[in-house]
Amino acid sequence: MKLAYIFPGQGSQSPGMGKNLVENFPIAGKVFEEADDALQFSISQLCFEGSSEELQLTENTQPAILTVSAAALRTMESEGFPKPAYVAGHSLGEYSALLGAKSLSLPNAVKTVRLRGRYMQEAVPLGTGAMAAVLGASLNDIETACTEASQGQVCAPANINSPRQVVIAGNTEAVDRAGELLKTRGAKRVVKLSVSAPFHSALMEPAQERLAADLEKVDFQDLTVPLVTNVDAVPVEKGEDARASLVRQVTAPVRWLESIEWLINEGVDTFVEVGPGKVLTGLMRQINRDVKCFNVEDADSLKSAAAGLGTS
């Protein structure tokens, strides 16, 4: 078995996220306490009792998902899960992956991603930008449609998630034009996403500049486990390279499909999605059905993953 841990950048942002872990594993509670102290407000209360509307604000979503992922990771480590050969994270999940690689501290990570969410929200006035998932069209056709639809605005692939799913982002009008073009050219579906900003597009440049200044002040250790980055879909092991990748990913597309294919080509045959939801597990079924994929977000899924990995 060759193992990789993968970390979501989105998930089931619903009230109660992480609560089951805390109720069953004291070490998970300590993670939430550490995050609360770092943020100087109760992210734990927001996760356990906050409304869906509060949790979907990106400056809340990002630290919430990271904290749940960190709690799951710390619990897995305490329960004797095997060390992975690689880590990778989808968008925000790259910060969680760097926790797994012992490059970032939890206080630094959770404070940084809260600012990241705020900067992304403030980069573009609400309604100016949009994202849409394109299902059943080739990347080449999507890129062509985006170019034609731009008309002086921004429109480009933002998340290359699987052979069947690519998310595009940019100015709302340009994304709508691209969607209409793709529907006439054979795309199975084009679904506008309920997001607050056009992530991973050139419209995020103001956020990238602000985040770069913050990341310069954050301590990055060299990684104990190689991280396959979103921006290049190749591994890095130096802390400085990880920092640079986090800056570049703000405006660059998430090359998730290539990242997973790279890992599989390197012999990874087992993946564990660490954090809320099963988004990445679902994408894995579209990428390669021959590999094993488990998820850990609560006590039951942790027990199931432990059994599947032979550690229980």
C-alpha positions in Angstrom: 0.0 0.0 0.0 1.2 3.5 -0.9 -0.8 6.1 0.9 -1.6 9.8 0.3 -3.7 12.1 2.5 -5.9 14.6 0.6 -7.6 17.6 2.2 -10.8 19.3 1.0 -11.1 23.0 0.3 -14.9 22.7 0.4 -17.2 20.3 2.1 -20.4 20.0 4.0 -20.4 23.4 5.6 -23.3 22.6 7.9 -23.9 23.2 11.5 -22.4 20.5 13.7 -19.3 20.0 11.6 -16.5 18.5 13.7 -18.8 18.1 16.8 -18.9 14.3 16.6 -15.1 14.1 16.6 -14.8 16.4 19.6 -17.5 14.3 21.5 -15.5 11.1 20.9 -11.9 12.2 20.9 -10.5 14.7 23.5 -7.5 15.4 21.2 -10.0 16.8 18.6 -11.4 19.2 21.3 -7.9 20.5 22.0 -7.5 21.4 18.3 -10.7 23.4 18.4 -9.5 25.1 21.6 -6.2 26.0 19.9 -8.0 27.4 16.9 -10.3 29.5 19.2 -7.3 30.9 21.0 -5.5 31.8 17.7 -8.5 33.5 16.2 -9.7 35.1 19.4 -13.2 34.1 18.7 -15.0 30.8 19.0 -14.7 29.0 15.6 -15.8 25.9 17.6 -19.2 27.5 18.4 -19.5 28.6 14.8 -18.8 25.0 13.6 -21.1 23.3 16.2 -24.0 25.7 16.4 -23.6 28.4 13.7 -26.2 28.8 11.0 -25.6 27.6 7.4 -25.6 31.3 6.3 -22.8 32.1 8.7 -20.7 29.1 7.7 -21.0 29.9 4.0 -19.3 33.3 4.4 -15.9 32.6 3.0 -14.0 34.2 5.9 -15.8 31.8 8.2 -15.8 28.8 5.8 -12.1 28.7 5.3 -11.0 28.5 9.0 -13.9 26.2 9.8 -13.0 23.6 7.2 -9.3 23.9 8.1 -10.0 23.4 11.8 -12.2 20.3 11.2 -9.5 18.9 8.9 -6.9 19.6 11.6 -9.0 17.9 14.3 -9.5 14.8 12.1 -5.8 14.7 11.2 -4.6 15.1 14.8 -7.1 12.3 15.9 -5.8 10.0 13.1 -2.2 10.6 14.3 -3.2 9.8 17.9 -5.0 6.6 16.7 -1.9 5.2 14.9 -2.8 5.8 11.3 0.1 5.2 9.0 2.2 8.2 7.8 1.4 9.0 4.1 3.9 9.1 1.3 2.4 12.3 0.0 -0.1 15.0 0.9 -2.2 17.2 -1.3 -5.0 19.7 -0.7 -7.7 21.2 -3.0 -7.4 25.0 -2.9 -7.8 25.9 0.8 -7.0 22.3 1.6 -3.4 22.9 0.7 -3.0 24.7 4.1 -4.4 21.6 5.8 -2.0 19.5 3.9 0.9 21.6 5.1 -0.3 20.9 8.7 0.0 17.2 7.8 3.5 17.8 6.5 4.5 19.7 9.7 5.3 22.8 7.7 2.7 25.2 9.2 1.5 25.5 12.8 -2.2 25.4 13.4 -2.4 29.0 14.8 -0.6 30.4 11.8 -2.6 28.4 9.4 -6.0 29.2 10.8 -5.3 32.9 11.2 -4.0 33.1 7.6 -6.9 31.3 6.0 -9.4 33.6 7.8 -7.6 36.6 6.3 -7.4 34.7 2.9 -11.2 34.4 3.0 -11.7 38.0 3.8 -9.3 39.2 1.1 -11.0 37.0 -1.5 -14.4 38.4 -0.5 -13.2 42.0 -0.6 -11.3 41.6 -3.9 -14.5 41.7 -6.0 -17.8 43.5 -5.3 -20.6 41.0 -4.6 -22.3 39.9 -7.9 -19.4 41.1 -10.1 -17.9 37.6 -10.3 -19.2 34.1 -10.7 -18.2 30.4 -10.9 -19.9 27.6 -12.8 -19.3 23.9 -13.0 -19.1 22.5 -16.5 -20.0 18.8 -16.7 -19.2 16.5 -19.7 -17.1 18.8 -21.9 -13.4 18.6 -22.7 -10.9 21.0 -21.2 -10.0 22.2 -24.7 -13.6 23.0 -25.6 -14.0 24.8 -22.2 -10.8 26.9 -22.7 -12.0 27.8 -26.2 -15.4 28.9 -25.0 -13.9 30.9 -22.2 -11.6 32.7 -24.6 -14.5 33.5 -26.9 -16.8 34.6 -24.1 -14.3 36.9 -22.4 -14.9 39.9 -24.6 -12.4 42.0 -22.6 -13.5 40.5 -19.3 -12.1 37.6 -17.2 -13.3 34.0 -17.9 -11.1 30.9 -17.5 -10.9 27.4 -16.0 -10.5 27.7 -12.2 -10.8 24.1 -10.9 -9.8 21.2 -13.2 -11.3 18.6 -11.0 -11.8 15.5 -13.0 -12.2 14.4 -16.7 -15.9 15.2 -16.4 -15.9 18.3 -14.2 -14.2 21.7 -14.7 -15.2 24.8 -12.9 -14.9 28.2 -14.7 -14.6 31.6 -13.0 -14.5 35.3 -13.9 -16.9 38.2 -14.5 -20.5 37.2 -14.1 -21.5 38.1 -17.7 -18.5 36.3 -19.2 -19.1 33.2 -17.2 -22.8 33.3 -18.3 -21.7 33.7 -22.0 -19.3 30.8 -21.7 -22.0 28.6 -20.2 -24.4 29.3 -23.0 -21.7 28.5 -25.6 -20.8 25.3 -23.9 -24.4 24.2 -23.7 -24.7 24.6 -27.5 -21.5 22.6 -28.0 -22.5 19.5 -26.1 -21.7 20.1 -22.5 -24.1 17.9 -20.4 -24.7 20.5 -17.8 -23.5 24.0 -16.7 -24.3 24.7 -13.1 -23.8 28.2 -11.6 -22.2 27.7 -8.1 -23.4 29.4 -5.0 -20.1 31.1 -4.1 -19.3 34.6 -2.9 -16.4 35.3 -5.2 -14.7 34.1 -8.5 -11.9 32.1 -6.8 -8.8 31.1 -8.7 -9.2 33.7 -11.4 -7.4 36.9 -12.4 -10.0 38.9 -10.5 -8.4 37.6 -7.3 -5.2 39.6 -7.9 -5.9 42.1 -5.1 -6.4 39.3 -2.7 -3.2 37.6 -3.9 -1.2 40.8 -3.2 -2.5 41.2 0.3 -2.1 37.5 1.2 1.5 37.5 -0.2 2.4 40.2 2.3 0.9 38.2 5.2 2.5 34.9 4.1 5.9 36.6 4.1 5.6 36.9 7.9 4.6 33.3 8.5 7.1 30.6 9.5 7.2 27.7 7.0 9.3 24.7 8.0 10.6 22.2 5.4 8.1 19.5 4.8 8.3 16.1 6.5 6.1 14.7 3.6 6.1 16.0 0.0 3.2 18.2 -1.0 1.8 18.0 -4.5 0.8 21.6 -5.2 -2.3 22.9 -6.9 -0.4 25.3 -9.2 2.1 22.9 -10.7 0.8 19.4 -9.9 4.3 18.4 -8.8 5.8 17.8 -5.3 7.6 20.3 -3.1 9.5 19.7 0.1 11.0 23.1 0.9 9.0 25.5 3.1 9.8 28.4 0.8 8.4 26.5 -2.2 5.2 25.8 -0.3 4.8 29.4 0.6 5.3 30.5 -3.0 2.7 28.0 -4.2 0.1 29.3 -1.7 0.6 32.8 -3.1 0.3 31.7 -6.7 -2.7 29.5 -6.2 -5.0 32.5 -5.4 -5.2 33.5 -9.1 -4.2 30.2 -10.7 -6.4 27.2 -11.5 -6.5 24.2 -9.2 -4.9 21.4 -11.2 -6.5 18.6 -9.1 -6.9 16.1 -11.9 -3.2 16.4 -12.8 -2.2 16.2 -9.1 -4.1 13.0 -8.5 -2.9 11.4 -11.8 0.7 12.3 -10.8 0.2 10.6 -7.4 -1.3 7.5 -9.0 1.6 7.3 -11.6 4.0 7.4 -8.6 2.3 4.3 -7.2 -0.2 5.7 -4.8 -3.0 3.3 -4.5 -4.8 4.4 -1.4 -6.1 7.9 -0.5 -7.7 9.2 2.7 -9.8 12.4 2.5 -9.2 14.2 5.8 -11.9 16.8 6.6 -15.6 17.5 6.3 -17.6 15.9 3.5 -16.7 13.6 0.6 -16.1 16.0 -2.3 -12.7 14.7 -3.1 -13.8 11.0 -2.7 -16.5 11.7 -5.2 -14.1 13.2 -7.7 -11.8 10.2 -7.2 -14.5 8.0 -8.6 -14.5 10.1 -11.7 -10.7 10.0 -12.0 -9.8 6.4 -11.2 -12.0 3.7 -9.8 -9.1 1.3 -9.2 -7.6 3.1 -6.2 -9.0 2.9 -2.7 -10.4 6.0 -1.1 -11.5 6.5 2.5 -12.7 9.7 4.3 -12.3 10.8 7.9 -14.7 13.4 9.3 -16.2 11.8 12.4 -15.9 8.8 14.7 -17.7 6.3 12.3 -15.7 7.3 9.2 -12.5 7.2 11.2 -13.3 3.7 12.4 -14.1 2.6 8.9 -10.9 4.1 7.4 -8.8 2.5 10.2 -10.3 -0.9 9.3 -9.7 -0.4 5.6 -6.1 0.6 6.2 -5.6 -2.4 8.6 -4.8 -0.1 11.6 -7.7 -1.0 13.8 
